[in-house]
Amino acid sequence: MNESPETQVQPRARLMFIDMARSIAILLMLEGHFIGLALQDSFRDDNNPVYFSWNFVRGFTAPMFFTVTGVVFVYLLTNYSEAGFFKNRRVKKGFSRSFELIFWGYMLQFNLQQLPGYLRGEFSEWTAAFHVLQSIGVGITCLLLIFGLFKLIGKGWLSLYYFVAGTALFAFYPYLKGLPEGVYVLNDLPQVFQNMVKGPNSVFPIVPWVAFTLYGGMVGALLNRFHAHVKKFWFPLTFMGLGLVLNIFGYYIFTGIDELSKILKIDENPDFIKNAWLYGRLGQVLIAIGILMFIEKYFHIKNSLFIRVGQNTLPIYVVHVVILYSGIFGIGLNKIINHNLNPWEAIGSAALFITFFVLFVKYLEPIEKVYGKIMSLLYWPFRKAKEAILSFF
């Protein structure tokens, strides 16, 4: 039986735990980026249990963000009854969103104070870096292309397609991670393409980060297929149980895969053990999703300001990069607080930083009018290009 949207009579109800997950992810990102930038080096000690715990949660944030993006997108993508690929209203919206994310990803890496140098063709390597927004944009495009393949073939479960794609991407991680320092791939191409896979400025490359989005797509497809069971007691327990298995036994599973590969002489040095931490993080995300399912089941979650924070992740991300990292305008807090605050100062300032963005979301509607004018100026040529491309579909 296919997980095809045309089998549905009407869109499914919104699952609030997904928005809760997005809100938690973006708030953790704000806190992690601020404290990561501001904390003095003398307090960065992994032997300190407080710092170790904070650093552990910080490492959980990106997998959570990428995975939940896939969950939300595919759940909505499979939520409509239109027949065909391009007749699904979420497809064009998805390609448009992907384009917007990639645009802002590269735009935030420019510095208008260096405009004279840009006009002379002098660009820093950072302008070609592959960062969070670019990676998520590519991830959404991959979700759409796989959905199109599923519609074309017309057989199987959509969740299985995403599972295979995510697993395939993770499988490349040991090879890319094992390359010597300074050795990159796609060497015959410009750095902007190198960085997508492994280059000098691959901050969030396709492998492994897009795989988290694909696994999220798998979860989103499963949520749609088994929507009637989401609030049953066993459903979140399944997520939590699988997450625990990946965390507790992941190391042993991949050690066994390495040994089996050697015995079968498939690869003398497979090194799949390097995948253990990836699946461990994925397992932690599944545990968090399971817990949030229980919270939605037993507590009446309303569309509050907290939920709205998770529904406005892109403007929050863009503005936080401008303020914290001097994106676009070259003026930001990084020039003032860079590794200069003690723990209490960093925590207090981070709380104020988060409060600012909560208020930003609360008053986003009037702010969006100003944002729209700036966007139209910066984005006009790219919007025209996007419209020309989409006109072919």
N, C-alpha and C positions, 0 to 999 in steps of 0.2 A: 504493500500500500504506500503510495507516494505522500510526502509531506507537502503537497502542492497547494498553493493558496486558493486555487479555484474550487477546492473541495469545501471551502468555508462559506457559510451563508453571510456572516457579518464579522466585522473586526472584533478581536478578543478584547476583553477589558484590560486596562493597564495594570501591570504588576508593580505595586509600589516598592517592593523590595529591590527591584532593579534600579529605580531612581535613588533609593537609599544608598545602594552600593556606589552609584556614581557620585553622590554627595560626599560620602566618606572618602572616596578616592581623591577627589579634587581638594578636599580640606587637608588630607594627609600630604598631598603634593605641596600645597601652600606652606604648611608647617615644616615639611622636610626641606624644601628649597631654602626657606628663610634661615632656619637654624643651621643647615649645612653650609650656607654662605657666611653666617655671622659668627659662629662659635670659634673661640680662640683655639689654636692648635694644641695648646698645653692640656686642654680638656678632652681631646679626642683619644681616648684610651679604651681599647676593647676589653681590657681587664676590669674596667669599671662597669658594674652590672647595669647601671642606669644608661650609660652611653651605649653599651652593647645592645640593650633592649631597644633603645631609640633607633640605632643603626639597623637592627633587624627589621623593625617596622618600616623604616625608610626603604629598605630593599624590597619590601612587599608591595609598595605603592605602585610602581610601574607595571608589574604583572597584573595587579588588580585593575588598573586603569585600562590597559590594552584589552584584557579579557572582557571586562564589562562593556567596553565599546562594541565588541563583537556580539555580545549577548543582546544588547539593546537594538542594534541595527538589524540583526537577522530576525529577532522576535517581531519587530515592526514590518520588516520586509515580507515575512510570511503571514502577515496579519490581514491581507486584503484578498478579495475574491476575483480580481481581474484575471482573465485568461491570458497567457502569453507573457513573455519577458518584458517587453517595452510598454505593455499596457498596464503593468504594475506601477502605480504612482510613486512607489518608493525607489524605483530603479533610477529614474531621472534625478530625483532628489538626492539619491546616493552618489551618483557621479558628480553632481554639482557640489555636494558636501566635500567629496574627496578633493576636487579641484580647489575649493576654498581653503581646506586644511593645508594642502601643499603650498598654495600661494602664501598664506600667513607664515608657514614654517620658514620659508626662505626670506620673506619680507622682514621678519623679526631679526634676521642675521645681518641685515644691512644697517649701516650707521650713516645717517644723513650728514653728520659732521665730516664724513669722508667723501662727500659727493664730488668735490673737485678731482680727487684721485680716481673715483669711479669713471668720471668723464674722460680721463686719460687712459682708461683700461686697466687701472691698478686696483685689483681686488685682493683682499686677504683670503687665506685658505678657509677661514671660518664661514665665509658667505656660501660656500658649497657644502657645508656640513649637513649630514642627514640626521635630523633630530626627531623629537616626539611627534610633532604635527605631520611632518612628511611621512613618517612611518605609519601613523594611523591612517593618513590619506591613502597610501598604497594598500594598507590592510583592507580598507573599505572597498577599494577597487577589486581586490582579490575576492572578497566576499561576493561581490556582484557578479564577477566572471564565473565563479564556481556555481552560483545560483543559476546563471544562464546555461552552463553546461548541464546542470541537473534538469532544467526545463527541456533542453534539447534532447537529452537521452531519455528522459521520462520514466526512469526506473530507479528503484531503491529509495533509501532514506536520505534526505538532504543532510542530516546530521552526520551520516557516514562519510559523505563527500568532504565535509569540513574536517572531520577527524583524520582522514587520510592525508589531506593537504597539510594540516598542522603537524602531523607526525613526520611527514616527509621533510618539512622545513627544519624541524628540530634535529632530524638525522644528519643534516649538514653541519650542525654546530660543532661537533668534535673536530672535524677537518679544519674549519675556519679558525677555531680557537687554537688549534695546534700549530698554525703557521707561525714562523719566527717573528719576533718583533721587527716591525718595519717592512714586512713582506705583505703585499696586498694582492688583490685579484682585479681582473678587468683592467690591467695596466695599460692597454692600448687605448682606453677611453678616458675622457676628462674626469677630473676628481669628483664632479657632481654625480657621476654614475658609479665610480669606484666606491664612494662613501655609502651608497645604498646597500652594498654587500660587505665589503671590508676594505676600507681606505684609511687615509691619515686622519679623517674627521668623521668616522662612523660612530656617532654617539648612540643612536638607537637603530642599528641596521636591520634589514629585512629578516635576517637570521640572527637571533631567534625571535625578535619582537613581534613581527607580523604573525608568527605562529600562535602567539597568545590570543591575538584577535580572531584567528581562524578557529581555535578551540572555543573561544567565546561564541562564535557563530554556531558551533555545534550545540552548545548549551541553549542558545536562543531558539534553534530549530526544535530541540527536544522539549523546551518549555511550551512551544506552540503545539507540538504534536500531542503532548500529555497534559494539556492545559487543565483538563478536568481533575487531574490528580495532584496538581501543584500544592494544594492546601491540605492534602492528606498527610498524616503523620509520617508515613514511610518515605515520602518523596524527598524532603530535606535531609532525612537520615541517610538516604542513599548518597547524596552529595557529600555529606560530612564523612561517611564511611569510606568512600573512594578517596577523598582528600587525605584522610588519615593513613590509608594504605600507601599512597604515593609518598607521604612524608616518612613513615616508619620503615617501609620496606623498599623504597626507591633505590637506595644505595645497593642493596643486595640483588634487586632485580637487574640492574644494569651491570653489576659485576658478573652475574650469571650470563647475561647476553654477551659480554666480552669473552668469557671463557668458552661459551658455545661457539662463537665465531672462530675462535682459535682451533677448537677441536674439529670443526667442520672445514677448517682451512679456507674460510671465506675471507678472513683478514687476519694477518699476524698481529696487528696492533690496532684493533678497532676503536678503543678508547671511548666507548659509549658511556662510560661512567661519568664523563663530563656532562651528560644530560641529566644526571640525577638532581642537580639543584634546580634545573628548569621545571621538571615535573614536580619537585617538591614545592616550588612557588605556585605552580598551577594548582596543586593540591590544597595549599593554604587559601587560595582564592575560592575553591569549591567549598571549603569549610565555612568561609565567611558568607558565601551565598546561602548555604544551608541554614546558618544561624539567622540570617536576615529573613529567610522564608518563615522560620518559626516566629520571629518578631512580628511579621505581618499577619501570621495566623492568629496569634494570641493578643495582639494589640491593634486597636483601630488606628491605622496610619492615615492621616489626612494630607492633603496637598498643601503643606506648610511652607514656610520660608526655607526650611532645611531641605525640603524636596526640590524647591525651585533652584537652589544652589547647584544641584546635580543636573538640572535641565539647562544650565547656562555655562557649561564647561569651557566652550571656545572663547567667549569674551573674557572670562576670568583668566584663562591661560594667557591670552594675548596681552591683557593689561598687566598681569603679574610679571611677564617678561620685560615689558617696557619699564615698569617701576623698579623691579629688583635687579635686572641684568642690563639695563641701559639699551634695551632693544629699540631700534629705529632711530631714536633721537640722540642716543649717546649720553644720556643723563639718567642716572639711577642710583639706588641705594648701595649697589656694590662698590661704588667709589668711596663710600663713607664707612660702611660696617664690615667690610671684607675681613673676616677672621679677627674681629676686634672686640667682640662681646663675651663676657663671662656667661655661664649657664643661666643665671637668673635674669640677666639683661636680655639674653637671646630668647628665653621663654616668654618673658613679658612683651618684648617687641613682636615676637611671632603672634602672640594673642591679639595684639593691636592690628597687625597685618591681616590676620584672618577676619577680624571684626570689620575692617575696612571693606573687604570683599563681600561679606554678608550684607552690609549696608549697600554696597554697589549693586548687588542683585535686587535688593528691596526696591531701590530707586532706578532700576535698569531702564524702565520705559522712557522717561525723559532723557536719560543718558544716551539711549539708542538713537535719538534724533540727531545728536551731535555726532555719534559714532557713524550714523548713516551718511552724513555729509562728508566726513573724513574718508569713509570707505569708498564712496562714489568717486572721490578724487584719486585715491591710490589704486583703486581696483578697476577703473573704467576700461583701460585697454585690455585687461585680462578678462573682464566680463564679456566684452565684445568677442574675444577669441573663444571663450567658452560657449557663447550663444551660437557662433559659427560651427563649432564642433558638434554641439547637440542637435543642430538643425539637420544633420545627416541621419539621425535616428528616427 
